[in-house]
């Protein structure tokens, strides 16, 4: 069972997660088999490793610590996703609003979101809100989407490391995907996931 500060994960959540995981895995597999380069042998393994990291985080924080920033991000995003369904106009007003500068008529909605006081927390809540909607407000499924984002950024960094170490693709893969702290903290619903994925892509683009 989940604690007071955590979230409930039911069999329905696992069912939705399994469907999304299967769909994403098939899409990635089709993409992988369209590539002829040898290094794409790591492609599916990288995604599965990131999913494992996200699930490890979910289980430790939801059932052991039973509290954390991750749940505040998710619950705030759930509030926003509800608003998107009930009142799309005000949802987009909030999406365009900076933290602490909410219109008077929307202040009550903002007050229901614990992480709407600072700019970085509010950014995360807004970023997660559409993902929360299409995940059917499932914390578990939302984590899968963040694991996918993490994988996307990590793969871009792997391509850079592979260019630097063309004869040691195994070391490049290990450095990007198998460092425990990065795997655990950057495959889940946390700011670290978004920031690291973004930094990885910037390095790749440069």
C-alpha positions in Angstrom: 0.0 0.0 0.0 1.1 3.6 -0.6 1.8 6.0 2.2 0.2 9.3 3.0 2.6 11.3 0.8 2.9 8.8 -2.0 0.4 7.6 -4.7 -1.7 4.5 -5.1 -0.6 2.2 -7.9 -3.3 -0.3 -8.8 -3.6 -3.3 -11.2 -5.3 -0.9 -13.6 -2.1 1.3 -13.6 0.0 -1.7 -14.4 -2.4 -2.7 -17.2 -2.2 0.8 -18.8 1.6 0.8 -18.2 1.9 -2.6 -20.0 0.0 -1.3 -23.0 2.0 1.8 -23.3 5.3 0.0 -22.8 4.4 -2.5 -25.5 3.5 0.2 -28.0 6.6 2.2 -27.3 8.8 -0.8 -27.4 7.3 -1.9 -30.8 7.8 1.6 -32.2 11.4 1.7 -31.1 12.0 -1.8 -32.4 10.7 -0.8 -35.8 13.0 2.2 -35.8 15.9 0.2 -34.6 15.5 -2.4 -37.4 15.4 0.4 -40.0 19.0 1.2 -39.0 22.0 -0.6 -40.3 24.7 0.9 -38.1 26.2 -1.6 -35.7 25.9 0.6 -32.6 22.1 0.4 -32.9 22.4 -3.0 -31.2 22.4 -1.0 -28.0 19.2 0.9 -28.8 16.6 -1.3 -27.3 18.8 -2.3 -24.3 19.2 1.4 -23.5 15.5 2.0 -23.4 14.8 -1.1 -21.2 17.6 -0.1 -18.8 16.0 3.4 -18.4 12.6 1.8 -17.8 14.1 -0.3 -15.1 15.7 2.8 -13.5 12.3 4.5 -13.5 10.6 1.5 -12.0 13.3 1.2 -9.3 12.7 4.8 -8.3 8.9 4.3 -8.2 9.1 1.4 -5.9 11.7 2.8 -3.5 10.1 6.2 -3.2 6.4 5.0 -3.2 6.8 2.1 -0.8 9.8 2.8 1.3 10.2 6.6 1.7 6.5 7.3 0.9 7.1 11.0 0.2 9.2 13.2 -2.2 9.2 16.0 -4.7 8.2 13.5 -7.4 4.7 13.1 -5.9 4.1 16.9 -5.7 5.1 17.3 -9.3 2.7 14.5 -10.3 -0.2 15.7 -8.1 0.1 19.3 -9.4 0.2 18.0 -13.0 -3.0 16.0 -12.2 -4.7 19.1 -11.0 -3.8 20.9 -14.3 -4.8 18.0 -16.4 -8.3 18.0 -14.7 -8.5 21.7 -15.6 -7.6 21.0 -19.2 -10.7 18.7 -19.4 -13.0 21.0 -17.4 -11.9 24.4 -18.6 -9.4 24.4 -21.5 -9.3 28.2 -21.7 -8.2 28.7 -18.1 -5.8 25.8 -18.5 -3.9 27.6 -21.3 -4.1 30.8 -19.2 -2.3 29.0 -16.4 0.2 27.5 -18.8 1.1 31.0 -19.9 1.4 32.3 -16.4 4.6 32.6 -14.4 4.7 31.3 -10.8 3.3 33.8 -8.3 1.6 35.8 -11.0 -1.7 34.0 -11.2 -4.9 35.8 -12.3 -7.3 36.3 -9.3 -9.9 34.0 -10.8 -7.4 31.2 -11.0 -5.7 31.7 -7.7 -7.7 28.9 -6.1 -6.6 26.4 -8.7 -3.0 27.5 -8.1 -3.4 27.1 -4.4 -4.5 23.5 -4.9 -1.1 22.9 -6.5 1.6 22.7 -3.8 4.4 23.1 -6.3 3.3 26.4 -8.0 5.3 28.8 -5.8 8.7 28.7 -7.5 9.5 28.9 -11.2 11.3 25.6 -11.6 8.6 23.6 -9.7 5.8 25.3 -11.6 7.6 24.6 -14.9 7.8 20.9 -14.1 4.1 20.8 -13.2 3.1 22.5 -16.4 5.5 20.3 -18.5 4.0 17.1 -16.9 0.3 18.1 -17.2 -0.3 16.9 -20.8 1.7 13.7 -20.1 -0.5 13.2 -17.0 -3.6 13.5 -19.1 -2.6 10.9 -21.7 -1.4 8.6 -19.0 -4.9 8.6 -17.5 -3.4 10.3 -14.4 -1.3 7.3 -13.6 1.9 8.0 -11.8 3.4 4.7 -13.0 2.6 5.5 -16.7 3.9 9.0 -16.3 7.2 7.6 -15.1 7.4 5.5 -18.3 7.1 8.7 -20.3 9.9 10.3 -18.3 12.0 7.2 -18.8 11.4 7.5 -22.5 12.5 11.2 -22.4 15.6 10.2 -20.4 16.4 7.5 -22.9 16.1 10.0 -25.8 18.6 12.3 -24.2 21.0 9.5 -23.2 21.0 8.0 -26.7 22.1 11.4 -28.1 25.0 11.5 -25.6 25.9 7.9 -26.4 26.3 8.9 -30.1 28.7 11.6 -29.0 30.7 9.3 -26.8 30.7 6.7 -29.6 32.3 9.3 -32.0 35.0 10.0 -29.3 35.6 6.3 -28.6 34.7 4.5 -31.9 36.6 1.4 -30.8 35.0 1.1 -27.4 31.3 1.4 -27.9 30.8 -0.8 -24.8 32.5 1.8 -22.6 30.4 4.6 -24.2 27.2 2.7 -23.5 28.3 2.0 -19.9 29.2 5.6 -19.2 25.8 6.8 -20.5 23.3 4.2 -19.4 24.8 2.2 -16.5 26.1 4.7 -14.0 23.8 3.9 -11.0 23.2 7.5 -9.7 22.3 8.7 -13.2 20.1 5.7 -13.9 18.2 6.0 -10.6 17.7 9.8 -10.4 17.3 10.6 -14.0 14.8 8.1 -15.3 11.8 9.2 -13.3 9.5 12.2 -12.5 12.1 14.6 -11.3 13.7 17.8 -12.6 17.0 15.8 -13.0 15.5 13.8 -15.8 14.5 16.8 -17.8 17.7 18.8 -17.2 20.0 15.9 -18.0 18.1 15.0 -21.1 18.3 18.6 -22.2 22.0 18.9 -21.5 22.7 15.6 -23.3 20.9 17.0 -26.4 22.7 20.3 -26.3 26.1 18.4 -26.2 24.9 16.3 -29.1 23.8 19.4 -31.1 27.1 21.2 -30.5 
